[in-house]
Amino acid sequence: MITMKLFNLTITPKICMMVGSILLGSGLLSTNCFAQGSGAIMHEDVQQSNLVSLDQMLGYYQLPNKVAFYEFKQKDTSLFVKQLWDNKEYELIRINELNFESKNEGYKVEFIKDSSGRISHAKILGRIMITKVGFDPKKTIRLSSEQLERLEGIYLLSGDNTRKIKIQTSEKGLTIKQMWDNKVVDFTPRSETFFLNEDGTFPLTFSFNNGKVTQVICFENDIWLKEK
């Protein structure tokens, strides 16, 4: 079993196979509790002038497995990070313009700018990249019929054209039917391109080219190409 450490937590990928299925799975997140801290948010050596404002760092960030998220939020003058899978929060101390660490544990967080100068990613413990997203993964949104219908179609597993799924619209979002065993799973949208199943363990991320869907990615790298 493969595990990976994030802060003091362990993420253990756990594939829950349906009969004959290579598609459907879930991510199991387990954490060890630790005490929250309070107090100053700024390291004593940091100069406060000309720093990137905290509000540019706020929002939701997605882990590479696509199913787990952090929320960075501000309380008074302090920056906190919240793990959405267990609601634990940690206060962060600013080390310099873009680098922080958790107050009690010293776990590192580095915010990263894109070419336009906006915060687009953060790096945890110097190696795990999380991506800032423009939606709240906890909230289901309502998409129009047109937005959903453009996602419909037959998708083939990259590297194995014998595996196909059929995506159709439903009352609340989408359904995926595994064409090799007729198993069906329901999904609801969190954005125009990101969907989750009922218990939030199975993510779908759609990709577009010139306004048309080209593929859907399940978890981190299970790629399904839309049949032309």
C-alpha positions as a printed NumPy array, in Angstrom:
array([[  0.   ,   0.   ,   0.   ],
       [  1.349,   3.417,  -0.985],
       [  1.104,   6.265,   1.483],
       [  2.169,   9.883,   1.299],
       [  2.658,  12.394,   4.108],
       [  1.017,  15.821,   3.995],
       [  1.721,  17.922,   7.071],
       [  1.274,  15.246,   9.748],
       [ -1.398,  13.345,   7.828],
       [ -1.218,  10.199,   5.763],
       [ -3.119,   9.875,   2.492],
       [ -3.698,   6.279,   1.524],
       [ -5.124,   5.641,  -1.957],
       [ -7.759,   2.914,  -1.654],
       [ -9.293,   1.586,  -4.833],
       [-12.845,   0.292,  -4.316],
       [-13.473,  -1.864,  -7.349],
       [-16.946,  -2.562,  -8.694],
       [-17.298,  -6.011, -10.253],
       [-14.855,  -6.107, -13.161],
       [-14.307,  -2.349, -12.914],
       [-11.045,  -0.552, -13.54 ],
       [-12.765,   2.825, -13.421],
       [-14.485,   3.353, -10.101],
       [-12.477,   4.042,  -6.956],
       [-12.142,   6.207,  -3.876],
       [ -9.427,   7.967,  -1.913],
       [ -9.141,   7.246,   1.798],
       [ -7.822,  10.141,   3.858],
       [ -6.661,   9.469,   7.382],
       [ -5.167,  11.996,   9.774],
       [ -3.494,  12.21 ,  13.132],
       [ -4.903,  14.914,  15.412],
       [ -2.731,  17.695,  16.738],
       [ -3.4  ,  20.835,  18.719],
       [ -4.235,  24.127,  17.067],
       [ -2.291,  27.228,  17.961],
       [ -3.061,  30.907,  18.296],
       [ -1.074,  34.116,  18.406],
       [  1.128,  36.152,  16.073],
       [  0.91 ,  35.499,  12.345],
       [  4.187,  37.18 ,  11.354],
       [  7.696,  35.939,  11.939],
       [  9.583,  38.625,  13.811],
       [ 12.174,  39.017,  11.011],
       [  9.613,  39.625,   8.231],
       [  9.272,  43.147,   6.896],
       [  5.572,  43.875,   6.436],
       [  5.956,  46.429,   3.651],
       [  5.534,  45.358,   0.008],
       [  4.245,  41.891,   0.915],
       [  1.654,  40.083,  -1.175],
       [ -1.657,  40.576,   0.645],
       [ -3.223,  37.561,   2.316],
       [ -6.44 ,  37.899,   0.316],
       [ -4.551,  36.845,  -2.834],
       [ -3.796,  33.509,  -1.158],
       [ -7.307,  32.783,   0.07 ],
       [ -9.48 ,  30.114,  -1.519],
       [ -9.599,  26.404,  -2.27 ],
       [ -6.622,  24.32 ,  -3.373],
       [ -6.835,  20.833,  -4.869],
       [ -4.462,  17.964,  -4.177],
       [ -3.057,  15.969,  -7.137],
       [ -5.506,  13.102,  -6.505],
       [ -8.294,  15.622,  -7.389],
       [-10.543,  14.448,  -4.548],
       [ -9.021,  16.246,  -1.527],
       [ -8.942,  19.991,  -0.904],
       [ -7.492,  22.611,   1.418],
       [ -9.146,  25.925,   2.195],
       [ -6.945,  28.925,   3.022],
       [ -8.835,  31.615,   4.905],
       [ -8.138,  34.709,   6.956],
       [ -9.247,  35.338,  10.551],
       [ -8.502,  38.846,  11.71 ],
       [ -4.874,  39.252,  10.597],
       [ -4.036,  35.527,  10.651],
       [ -3.878,  33.053,   7.755],
       [ -5.305,  29.597,   8.451],
       [ -5.423,  26.432,   6.367],
       [ -8.321,  23.987,   6.758],
       [ -8.346,  20.35 ,   5.648],
       [-11.791,  19.851,   4.137],
       [-11.835,  16.085,   4.679],
       [-11.675,  16.385,   8.489],
       [-12.178,  20.148,   9.136],
       [ -8.909,  20.5  ,  11.065],
       [ -7.372,  23.974,  10.944],
       [ -3.815,  25.172,  11.358],
       [ -2.58 ,  28.699,  11.897],
       [  0.245,  29.797,   9.598],
       [  3.135,  32.121,  10.394],
       [  4.581,  34.2  ,   7.571],
       [  8.308,  33.654,   6.981],
       [  8.681,  35.905,   3.94 ],
       [  6.565,  37.14 ,   1.024],
       [  5.323,  33.748,  -0.173],
       [  6.505,  31.271,   2.465],
       [  4.636,  30.255,   5.616],
       [  4.841,  27.509,   8.202],
       [  2.326,  26.072,  10.636],
       [  2.775,  27.747,  14.002],
       [  3.186,  24.737,  16.277],
       [  4.568,  22.13 ,  13.863],
       [  6.721,  24.146,  11.443],
       [  5.281,  22.49 ,   8.316],
       [  6.151,  24.507,   5.219],
       [  3.753,  26.128,   2.762],
       [  5.044,  28.059,  -0.243],
       [  2.641,  30.015,  -2.46 ],
       [  3.517,  30.198,  -6.163],
       [  2.653,  32.874,  -8.703],
       [  1.769,  32.326, -12.361],
       [  3.14 ,  34.376, -15.257],
       [  0.608,  37.134, -14.562],
       [  1.73 ,  37.473, -10.949],
       [ -1.349,  35.844,  -9.412],
       [ -1.208,  33.066,  -6.838],
       [ -2.045,  29.861,  -8.709],
       [ -0.49 ,  27.052,  -6.637],
       [  0.992,  26.231,  -3.279],
       [  3.681,  23.725,  -2.4  ],
       [  3.516,  21.708,   0.815],
       [  6.655,  20.343,   2.51 ],
       [  8.685,  21.479,  -0.487],
       [  7.413,  18.765,  -2.824],
       [  3.618,  18.373,  -3.035],
       [  1.95 ,  20.843,  -5.4  ],
       [ -1.656,  21.86 ,  -4.814],
       [ -3.631,  23.874,  -7.376],
       [ -5.855,  26.846,  -6.627],
       [ -9.372,  26.369,  -8.012],
       [-12.15 ,  28.845,  -8.622],
       [-14.979,  26.859,  -7.045],
       [-16.131,  25.612,  -3.652],
       [-15.789,  21.814,  -3.718],
       [-18.311,  21.5  ,  -0.869],
       [-21.148,  23.079,  -2.864],
       [-23.11 ,  21.538,  -5.707],
       [-24.016,  24.035,  -8.414],
       [-26.712,  23.989, -11.085],
       [-25.637,  23.82 , -14.732],
       [-27.833,  24.489, -17.747],
       [-28.984,  21.716, -20.049],
       [-26.601,  23.02 , -22.71 ],
       [-23.621,  22.925, -20.33 ],
       [-24.367,  19.345, -19.361],
       [-25.263,  18.057, -22.815],
       [-21.91 ,  19.048, -24.277],
       [-20.3  ,  16.552, -21.879],
       [-22.401,  13.645, -23.127],
       [-20.9  ,  10.929, -25.268],
       [-18.809,   7.781, -25.414],
       [-15.32 ,   7.931, -23.887],
       [-12.504,   5.426, -24.463],
       [ -9.798,   4.628, -21.927],
       [ -6.466,   5.977, -23.165],
       [ -4.275,   3.033, -24.104],
       [ -7.133,   0.512, -24.019],
       [ -9.889,   1.1  , -26.568],
       [-11.755,  -1.99 , -25.372],
       [-12.851,  -0.047, -22.268],
       [-15.638,   2.466, -22.854],
       [-17.907,   4.588, -20.687],
       [-21.083,   6.407, -21.629],
       [-21.774,   9.791, -20.064],
       [-25.321,  11.122, -20.015],
       [-27.113,  14.028, -18.367],
       [-29.339,  13.466, -15.362],
       [-31.663,  15.557, -13.23 ],
       [-28.862,  16.588, -10.869],
       [-25.851,  16.376, -13.181],
       [-24.33 ,  13.396, -14.983],
       [-24.296,   9.616, -14.942],
       [-21.451,   7.361, -16.053],
       [-22.272,   3.91 , -17.363],
       [-19.46 ,   1.369, -17.638],
       [-20.236,  -0.296, -20.939],
       [-18.434,  -3.532, -20.078],
       [-20.647,  -4.307, -17.057],
       [-23.468,  -1.689, -17.17 ],
       [-22.624,  -0.28 , -13.732],
       [-23.893,   3.319, -13.305],
       [-22.623,   6.093, -11.009],
       [-24.225,   9.517, -10.478],
       [-22.268,  12.798, -10.336],
       [-23.088,  16.391,  -9.41 ],
       [-21.195,  19.501, -10.609],
       [-18.966,  21.729,  -8.482],
       [-17.987,  23.745, -11.557],
       [-18.563,  23.515, -15.309],
       [-15.689,  21.037, -15.578],
       [-15.417,  19.333, -12.168],
       [-17.877,  16.75 , -10.794],
       [-18.024,  14.468,  -7.738],
       [-20.043,  11.37 ,  -6.917],
       [-22.479,  11.289,  -4.008],
       [-19.963,  10.629,  -1.217],
       [-17.302,  12.912,  -2.683],
       [-14.707,  10.192,  -3.25 ],
       [-14.75 ,   9.943,  -7.067],
       [-13.721,  13.07 ,  -9.046],
       [-14.226,  13.815, -12.744],
       [-12.333,  16.614, -14.503],
       [-13.313,  17.495, -18.078],
       [-10.912,  19.106, -20.557],
       [-11.898,  21.333, -23.504],
       [-10.304,  22.395, -26.776],
       [-11.904,  25.191, -28.803],
       [-15.067,  24.877, -26.725],
       [-15.456,  21.126, -27.259],
       [-14.848,  18.371, -24.719],
       [-11.813,  16.243, -25.554],
       [-11.409,  14.052, -22.475],
       [-12.334,  13.389, -18.888],
       [ -9.787,  12.546, -16.195],
       [-10.747,  10.336, -13.258],
       [ -8.634,  10.956, -10.172],
       [ -5.092,  12.027, -11.107],
       [ -4.294,  10.324, -14.391],
       [ -6.991,   7.909, -15.605],
       [ -7.64 ,   9.559, -18.971],
       [-10.763,   8.833, -21.034],
       [-10.831,  10.286, -24.561],
       [-14.133,  11.373, -26.083],
       [-15.067,   9.34 , -29.139],
       [-15.463,  11.487, -32.269]])
